[in-house]
Amino acid sequence: MELTLASADSLQRYRLLTSLIAPRPIALVSTVDADGRGNLAPFSFFMMGGGKPPSLAFSPLYDRQRGPKDTLRNIEATGEFVVNVVTRRMAERVNQASFDYPPDVDEFDAAGFTREPSHLVRVPRVAESPAALECRLFQVVRHGDGPQAANYVIGEIVHVRVHDAALRDDGLFDTAGQALVARLGRDEWAELRAQDVFDLPRPSTG
Ligand SMILES: Cc1cc2nc3c(=O)[nH]c(=O)nc-3n(C[C@H](O)[C@H](O)[C@H](O)COP(=O)(O)O)c2cc1C
């Protein structure tokens, strides 16, 4: 199959690309608006960016009806957000948090998550998530201007909270043990299990 993207309709392109660029980790992003009202939404267009300074990026697309999503509006208003990692146990509630609630509805309450004060930012973390990354906005890079246009939110990670029970003996996060989930295409999700993991040391010679 060959597909030149300019000749495909936008839904077809979107569905194909989300099934190809997968599995994608899910950032459950908490924010507050200028008046301090909370917001929570999942984003799988999400990546680690760098180590020094530590950074990540995710992309809330422009919405057909609303333009910028609440998450983007809030981050541009406050300069802060928290990325909470998503486990299998959280998946149904995370999905519920993706419902298109009006801005005055706090998805913490609507989806059934617990607010926990953050360490360095005013945005609350999700208590149920085994790891939370507190971020300050570096830059928003827009690509396109209509529905589905990308808004790359680049954040500097300034503080990390990990549940003690989610740490392995080496002090690192127990990624597979925590059953982190990812998004595929369609309505498919994937759960990371210990048996899916294999070790591959980086080559020491060419
Ligand atoms: C698992 C999952 C991943 C999602 N990833 C994205 C994404 O990367 N970008 C995006 O714009 N919307 C994504 N969505 C949809 C948003 O979560 C949804 O539009 C949400 O209502 C946005 O909330 P907000 O307006 O409060 O920011 C995703 C939904 C789910 C369930």
The ligand as a Gaussian input file, in Angstrom:
#p B3LYP/6-31G(d) Opt

LIG

0 1
 C       -5.492000       7.561000      25.777000
 C       -5.838000       8.853000      25.108000
 C       -4.839000       9.596000      24.496000
 C       -5.137000      10.840000      23.908000
 N       -4.126000      11.546000      23.307000
 C       -4.378000      12.764000      22.787000
 C       -3.309000      13.537000      22.213000
 O       -2.139000      13.142000      22.204000
 N       -3.624000      14.754000      21.703000
 C       -4.893000      15.251000      21.742000
 O       -5.111000      16.365000      21.288000
 N       -5.917000      14.552000      22.294000
 C       -5.679000      13.329000      22.826000
 N       -6.706000      12.621000      23.410000
 C       -8.020000      13.274000      23.553000
 C       -8.040000      14.249000      24.747000
 O       -7.774000      13.558000      25.954000
 C       -9.412000      14.932000      24.835000
 O       -9.598000      15.762000      23.716000
 C       -9.646000      15.722000      26.109000
 O      -11.016000      16.059000      26.213000
 C       -8.853000      17.007000      26.169000
 O       -9.182000      17.593000      27.415000
 P       -9.017000      19.130000      27.760000
 O       -9.903000      19.933000      26.813000
 O       -9.471000      19.166000      29.190000
 O       -7.582000      19.499000      27.590000
 C       -6.457000      11.340000      23.949000
 C       -7.470000      10.577000      24.544000
 C       -7.168000       9.341000      25.106000
 C       -8.262000       8.517000      25.748000

